[in-house]
Structures are given as structure tokens and as C-alpha cells.
Amino acid sequence: MTLPVPNLDDRTFDQLLAEAQALIPRYLPTWTDHNPSDPGIALIEVFAFLSEIAIYQTNRVPERSLENFAALVGTSRESSESIEQTLRRAFIALQSKYRVITQLEFELLIQQNFKDSIARSVVLVDDTTIKIVIVPKVFDDEPAPTPTMELRQQVFELLRERCLITTRIQVMPPQYTPVRIALQFVHDFSSRISRQTVVETVKKAIEQFLKPLTGGINGQGWEFGRSLFRSELYQLIEAIPGVDHVHQLKLNGDAGLGEISLKPATPSLVRLIEPLSVTIVEG
């Protein structure tokens, strides 16, 4: 929604003339001839006309002034560029922030400058250090994407130039918590889907759910530091066509483990350890 442009003065020629004539009896009571042929009325009409022109200019800022306003934020008008384009560039320059202080400003700066090389990032702020965890853009089948030292250095140098002088920055890769899954489920005999097809579908669903870039509940990547719960895997697996119910589910070799905790202090992601064991048992 754009802000309405105020009208500084909207009086017309007729209104100005009528206003001036109404003041004559107050200040010049002896002036009784108010006909257009009177020289004084003619002068009032001239001044009303000039005032209307001045009012028209008041509501319109000249381009030279607009150029000077744009120059105040470091935007100069280029040759053959319309004043609207110059003002648009000036507005963008005014919105952009050079200095970063808050956690949100760090995250936005990384997204704006590394959108082609960094898929995800999270910023943690403690008493002494700002920790930036970055996950690079890689092929979707990469189980544990890790940024190179060169990319980490580029992020560090960009942030160091724009943060406060006493700020300590640490750009680090994500930590991956290993997860080993062994699953046994009962095939739905009323389904026409073959056993092998159901097994492959279950494997792909689990692998997709745990991917660091495209997994998780919302498909935007596994949430940093979020634990893996047994109940979520039950819900995921038993919703697949051809699966009757889960017979046994082992997390890291433990059939009774309810969740695998991840470290929220130094944000962890999930890394599925191969091979993923999925078998069918008789119900």
C-alpha cells in the first residue's frame, strides 16, 4: 500500500478571488465598486491568477530537487535515466543496511550475498561470540553437506567488515548426528502393491525425511538442533500405502529408544548411516 500524496493547497482561482473580495469591506470600506471593470478588481484577479500558479507549483517538487534528495543517500542520476528510476534506486539504497548488529541482520546479509552458494544458515549469539553455521548448496543426494574453508572465509570477511568492532565471529560447518535405522514392518495384504515396491518406497520416504536440505516436517530441511522422534517415523511409515503397521523400529540399535537428541547449542543436523535396513515380516 502506497502512502497518499498530500495536497498542500487546493484553492482555485475563483476561490482566491472570492476570498480577496470578501476582505475589501473589512479593510477598505470606502471601496464600493466591485465590478470587473474596476482597476482594483482587475489587480485582484491578476494576483489570484499568480497565486493559483504558485499553488500548483507547491504541490509539485521539481526534478532538480528530487535529484538532490537522491544524492543525499549516495544515488546519482545517470544520463537518459528517468527521475522515477533514480528515486527507485535511491529507495533501495536507503533500505539496505551496511552495519549488522542483530541476529536477523546477520542472517539477511548472508542470504543476500551468498544465495547461490549457501542453502541454509543459522546465527547463534552468546556473550562473547557470534556463531554462524552454514550449509552449502550441493546435490540433493549429499548426506552431509559441509562448506569449504574458502566459503567460510568469504562469509567471515564479509561479516567482519560490517559488524561492530568488538564483535567476535566464528563461521562453522554444521555438526551431524549419526542415525542408524533398522525397520521391520508388516505388509498390507489387501494392497496390490508388491512387497519390493513398498520396501523401496519406505526407504525413500525415510531418506527424504532426514535430508538436511529438503527434509524435515515442512520439506525445507531438517531443523537445526531438532531431535528425531520415534513417533514421527511411525507416523511417516504407517501412512505409506502397502504398510499395515510397524513391527519393530530400532534407532541406533535400540528398539526402545524414544528419540535421538541433537545438540541445540551447536546446531546439529541428522545424518543417516547406510545401510538403511528395511524388511517385511509376517503379521
C-alpha positions in Angstrom: 0.0 0.0 0.0 1.5 3.3 -1.1 1.3 6.4 1.1 -1.2 9.1 -0.2 0.4 12.2 -1.6 -0.8 15.2 0.5 -2.3 18.2 -1.3 -0.7 21.2 0.3 -3.2 23.7 -1.1 -6.2 23.1 -3.4 -7.7 26.6 -3.7 -8.8 27.6 -7.2 -8.8 30.9 -9.0 -12.4 31.6 -8.2 -11.9 30.8 -4.5 -8.9 33.1 -4.2 -10.8 35.9 -6.0 -13.9 35.5 -3.8 -11.7 35.4 -0.6 -9.9 38.6 -1.6 -13.2 40.4 -2.5 -14.7 39.4 0.9 -11.8 41.2 2.7 -12.4 44.6 0.9 -15.3 45.8 3.2 -13.2 45.0 6.3 -10.0 46.8 5.3 -11.3 49.3 2.7 -14.9 50.2 3.5 -14.9 53.2 1.1 -14.2 50.9 -1.9 -17.7 50.1 -3.1 -17.2 49.4 -6.8 -16.5 45.6 -7.1 -17.3 45.3 -10.8 -14.7 43.6 -13.1 -14.2 46.9 -14.8 -12.8 48.4 -11.6 -8.9 48.6 -11.8 -8.6 47.3 -8.3 -10.7 44.3 -9.1 -8.5 43.7 -12.2 -5.4 43.7 -10.0 -7.0 41.3 -7.5 -7.8 39.0 -10.5 -4.1 39.1 -11.6 -2.9 38.3 -8.1 -5.4 35.4 -7.8 -4.1 34.0 -11.1 -0.5 34.2 -10.0 -1.4 32.7 -6.6 -3.1 29.8 -8.4 0.1 29.1 -10.4 2.2 29.2 -7.2 -0.2 26.8 -5.5 0.2 24.4 -8.5 4.0 24.5 -8.2 3.8 24.0 -4.4 2.2 20.6 -4.9 4.9 19.5 -7.3 8.6 19.0 -6.4 10.9 19.9 -9.3 13.2 17.1 -10.7 16.3 19.0 -9.6 15.2 18.9 -6.0 14.4 15.1 -6.4 17.9 14.6 -7.8 19.4 16.4 -4.8 17.3 14.2 -2.4 18.5 11.0 -4.1 22.1 12.3 -3.9 21.7 12.5 -0.1 21.7 8.7 0.1 24.5 8.3 -2.4 22.4 7.8 -5.6 23.3 10.0 -8.6 21.1 10.3 -11.6 22.5 8.7 -14.7 22.2 10.1 -18.2 19.0 9.2 -20.0 17.5 7.9 -16.8 14.1 8.9 -15.7 13.7 10.5 -12.3 11.4 7.6 -11.2 14.2 5.1 -11.8 16.6 7.3 -9.9 14.2 7.5 -6.9 13.6 3.8 -7.1 17.4 3.1 -6.8 17.6 5.6 -4.0 14.8 3.9 -2.1 16.6 0.5 -2.4 19.8 2.1 -1.3 18.0 3.6 1.7 16.5 0.3 2.7 19.8 -1.7 2.5 21.8 -1.7 5.7 25.6 -1.8 5.8 26.1 -2.3 9.5 24.9 -5.6 11.0 24.2 -5.9 14.7 21.2 -8.1 15.4 20.8 -11.8 14.7 18.3 -11.2 12.0 20.6 -8.7 10.2 23.4 -11.3 10.1 21.0 -13.9 8.6 19.7 -11.4 6.0 23.1 -10.3 4.9 24.2 -13.9 4.4 21.1 -14.7 2.4 21.5 -11.6 0.2 25.2 -12.2 -0.6 25.5 -16.0 -0.8 22.2 -17.1 -2.2 23.9 -19.1 -4.9 26.3 -21.0 -2.7 24.6 -21.3 0.8 21.4 -23.2 1.1 20.8 -22.7 4.8 22.3 -20.8 7.7 21.7 -20.1 11.4 23.2 -17.5 13.6 23.7 -18.0 17.4 24.6 -15.2 19.7 26.2 -15.7 23.1 28.0 -13.4 25.5 31.3 -13.3 23.6 30.9 -14.8 20.1 28.5 -14.8 17.2 28.5 -18.3 15.7 27.3 -18.7 12.1 26.5 -22.2 10.9 26.3 -22.5 7.1 25.1 -25.4 4.9 26.3 -25.1 1.3 24.2 -25.8 -1.8 25.0 -29.3 -3.0 23.4 -32.1 -4.9 20.3 -33.4 -3.2 21.8 -36.9 -2.6 24.7 -35.5 -0.5 24.1 -36.9 3.0 26.2 -34.3 5.0 26.8 -31.1 3.1 29.9 -29.3 4.5 31.1 -25.9 3.5 34.7 -25.5 2.2 37.2 -23.4 4.1 37.2 -20.9 1.2 33.4 -20.3 1.5 33.7 -20.0 5.3 36.4 -17.4 4.9 34.3 -15.4 2.4 31.4 -15.3 4.8 33.8 -14.3 7.7 35.4 -11.4 5.7 32.0 -10.0 4.7 30.6 -10.1 8.2 33.8 -8.8 9.8 33.6 -5.6 7.7 30.1 -4.8 8.8 29.8 -5.9 12.4 30.7 -3.8 15.4 34.4 -3.5 16.1 34.4 -5.6 19.3 32.3 -8.5 17.8 33.9 -11.9 17.6 32.7 -14.0 14.7 33.0 -17.8 14.1 31.8 -19.3 10.8 31.5 -23.0 11.2 30.1 -26.1 9.4 27.1 -27.9 10.9 27.5 -30.9 13.1 25.8 -34.1 12.0 24.4 -36.6 14.5 24.7 -40.1 13.1 21.4 -42.1 12.9 21.2 -45.8 12.2 17.7 -47.1 11.4 16.6 -50.8 11.2 12.9 -51.3 10.4 10.6 -54.2 10.2 7.0 -53.7 9.1 4.0 -55.8 8.2 2.8 -55.7 4.6 -0.8 -54.8 4.0 -2.1 -58.0 2.3 -5.2 -56.1 0.9 -2.9 -53.8 -1.1 -2.0 -54.7 -4.7 1.4 -53.0 -4.3 4.2 -55.5 -4.4 6.4 -56.1 -1.4 9.6 -54.9 -3.1 7.9 -51.6 -4.2 6.7 -50.9 -0.7 10.2 -51.6 0.7 11.7 -49.1 -1.8 9.0 -46.5 -1.0 9.6 -46.8 2.7 13.4 -46.4 2.2 12.9 -43.3 0.0 10.5 -41.8 2.5 12.8 -42.2 5.4 15.8 -40.9 3.5 13.9 -37.9 2.2 12.6 -37.1 5.7 16.1 -36.9 7.1 17.8 -34.9 4.4 19.5 -31.7 5.7 18.3 -29.5 2.7 14.9 -30.8 1.7 13.8 -33.0 4.6 12.0 -32.2 7.9 8.4 -31.6 8.6 7.9 -28.8 6.1 10.3 -30.0 3.4 12.7 -27.1 3.9 15.4 -29.1 5.5 15.9 -30.7 8.9 15.5 -28.1 11.6 18.8 -27.2 13.3 19.1 -28.9 16.7 15.7 -30.7 16.4 15.6 -34.2 17.9 14.5 -37.2 15.9 11.4 -38.8 17.5 10.3 -42.4 17.1 6.7 -41.4 16.9 7.4 -39.3 13.8 8.9 -42.2 12.0 5.9 -44.4 12.9 3.6 -41.8 11.5 5.6 -41.4 8.4 6.0 -45.1 7.7 2.4 -46.2 8.5 1.0 -43.6 6.2 2.7 -45.2 3.2 0.3 -47.3 1.0 1.1 -51.0 1.4 2.2 -50.8 5.0 -0.1 -52.3 7.6 1.9 -51.4 10.7 5.4 -51.1 12.1 6.6 -54.4 13.7 9.9 -53.1 15.1 11.9 -50.0 14.8 15.5 -49.7 16.1 17.2 -46.3 16.4 21.0 -46.7 16.7 20.4 -50.4 17.5 18.0 -49.7 20.4 14.4 -50.9 19.9 13.2 -48.9 23.0 14.8 -45.5 22.3 12.2 -42.9 22.0 14.3 -40.1 20.4 17.7 -39.2 19.2 18.7 -35.8 20.8 20.6 -33.3 18.7 22.7 -30.5 20.2 20.9 -27.2 20.1 23.9 -25.2 21.4 26.0 -26.0 18.3 23.1 -26.7 15.9 23.2 -30.3 14.6 21.5 -32.0 11.7 20.7 -35.6 11.1 22.9 -37.9 9.1 21.5 -41.3 8.1 24.1 -44.0 8.3 24.0 -46.6 5.5 22.8 -49.2 5.0 19.2 -48.4 5.9 17.7 -51.7 6.9 14.0 -52.2 5.9 12.5 -55.6 5.9 9.0 -57.2 5.9 7.8 -59.6 8.5 4.7 -61.8 8.6 1.9 -60.2 10.6 
